[in-house]
Amino acid sequence: MSGVRCKFILIFLSVALIGISIWLHFSDSATLCDKVLVKPLLIVGVSALFYWVIRLVESLCRVNVIVYICTISLLLFSLGLICFTVFSILVTNRKVSRVLFGRDGDYSHYLVEKYVMNAEQIKSCLLDSETCQHLPTGKGADFYKYSLSHTQSSCCKPPTNCGLEFHNATYWTMPKAGQAVVNSDCKIWNNVQTELCFKCQSCKTIFYDFI
């Protein structure tokens, strides 16, 4: 009976994952960053629930048909996991996708186009993690002595080549002479603490460059 009890616990956990997914989808308190988890949690929860319910019925009834269904479900689940793994590699590793399909078959941009380029989600995740609240407090030239993370450098401050005037870590102003180079990110920069450079191209692409 310990095996049956274990299956009941796993079924409960599967239902819990589905419940969390539904709550995140409809909750007003969930951020866009939280909502990224909705589909993965739902898929994992439904798949696990289906599998463990079949295993439970098979344990209780000992019906051959149920055993066959359970076996087929396990094979399909394994096949789906393999396909998902291959897909993940192709959309997160440009070198692998180019080796397999050539330059025209580079699917590594798929992740950028579908997910990473969503500036609002990036903004939500950066605000949730308080990434820009942990910048060094050095003044003037001292600020540049600190080593910022790639994310902080690309999302929490304007690009260095813009030539903006430094006031503090997250407050920069355009000089009277204007921006030093032609870069759209220089104008996108905003001193509002919930905006900063979250919508800058440099901030969007830094996530992709980490892949």
N, C-alpha and C positions, 0 to 999 in steps of 0.2 A: 504493500500500500504506500510505501515511501515514494515509489516512482510515480504513483498517481497523484500523491500530494504535491510532488515537485512540479508535475505538469499543471496542476491547478494554480500554483504560484506563478509559473511562467505565463499562463493565460491571463492572470490578473495583471502582471506587468505589461503584457501586450495591450490590454485594454487601457491601462494607465497611459501608455505612450499615445494611443489614439485620443484619449481624453485631453492630454496636454496639447496635442496638435490642434484639436478643435478649439480649446480654450485660447490658444495663441492666435488662431485665425479670427475669432470674434471679439477678443479682449481689446478694450480701448486703452488699457494700460500697457499693452505689449508694444514695444518699439518695432520699427522696420527691421532692425537688426535681429530682434527676437523672432520675427515672422519668417526669417530665412529658414528656420528650423521646421516650419509647418509641414511641408511636403515630405522631407526626409523622415520625420517622426511618424507621419501617417503611413507612408509606404512600409517602413520597418514594422510598425505596430500591426497593420492589417496582415502583412505576410506572416509574421510570427504567430498572430492569433489563429489564422487559418491552419498553419502547420501544427500547432500544439493542440488545437481542438481535434484534429484528425488523429493525432497520436494518442490523445486521451480516449477517444472513442475506440480506437484499435486496442488499447490496453484493457478497456472494460468489456468489450464485446468479443474480441478475438475472431472477428469476421475476416475471411480471406480478402474480400473485396476492399475492405478498409485498409488492409495491409498494402494492397496494390496501389490504392489511392495515395497512401502515405509515402510509399516509395517514389511514385511519380512526382508528387509534390516536392519531395526532397531533391529529386533530380532537376526539376524546373527551377527551384530556388537556387541550387548550385549553379545552374546555367545562367540564371539572371545575375548572380553575383559575379561570375566570370565576365559577362558582357559589361556590367557596370564598371568592373576593374579596368577592362580594356578601354572603355569610353573615358574613364577618368584620366588614364595615362595620356590618351590622345589629346584631350582638351586642356591638359595642364603641363604638357611637356612638348615644347615646339621641336626639340631635336628628334624625339622619337617619331612624331607625326611626319616630319620632313623625311626622315630615313625611310619610313614605310610607304609614303605616298608622294614624295617629292615636294618641291616648294609650293606647287599649286595645290597640293593636298594637305597643306598645313592647317590642321583643325584646332591648333592651340589658341587661336583668336576667338573661338566659340565662347569660351568662358568669359572673356572680356566683353563681348558683344551682348551676351545674355544676362550676365550678373555683375561683373566688375564695373561696367560702365554706368550702373545705376548709382548716380551721385548721392541720392537721398539715402540709400542703404549704407553707403560708405560713411556718410555724415552721421547717421544714426549709430553705427558701430563705433565710430571714433568718439562720439559724445558719451556713449555708454561706458567705454573703456577709460574715459578721461585721459586719453593719450596726450592731449595738448595742455593739460593742467600740470604736467610733470616736466616742463621745460626748465632749463637752467635759468637762474635769475641774475646772471652777470650783466653788467652795464657796459654799453659801448663795445669797445674792442674785446673786453673780457668775455663777452657772449660767444664770440667765435672760437674761444679756446676750448669750449666744451664740445664733446662729440655727441651729436644728435643721432637718433636712430633714423633709418631711411624714411620711415613713416612720418616722424616728427618733422624732418627736414622738408619733405614734399607736401605735407598737408597742414602743418601748423604755422608755417612762415612762408612768405613769398619767395619765389626763386631768387637766388643771390644775384643773378645777372640782371635783374630788373633795376637794381640800383636804388631801391626804396630806402628812405631814411629810417634808421632804427630808433625806437623810443623805449620799447621793452620787448620781451620775447614774443608777444603776440600783438604788438601795436607798431605798425609801420606806416609811414606816409609817403606820398609821391612827391619827389622834389620839384621845385619850380621849373627846372629844365625838362621835366617829363621823364618817362622811363628810359633806361639806358639802351635797351634792345627792343626789337619787335617781338613781343611775346604776349599772347592773349591772357596768359595767367597773371601778368602784372596788373591788368585791369580787373580781373576776377577777384583778386585778393580783397578781403573785407575785414575790417578791424572788429566787427561784431564777433564776439567769442563763440557764437554758435554757427558761424559761417567760415571765418578764416580763409583757408585755401582748399576747403573740402570739395569744392566744385572745380578746382583746377585740374587741367589735364595731367599735370605732374602727380597729383594725388591719386587720380584714377588709375594711372598706369603703374604706379609703384606696387600695387597689389599683384598685377600681372608679372612685373619684373621679378618678383620674389619667387615665382613658380619655377 
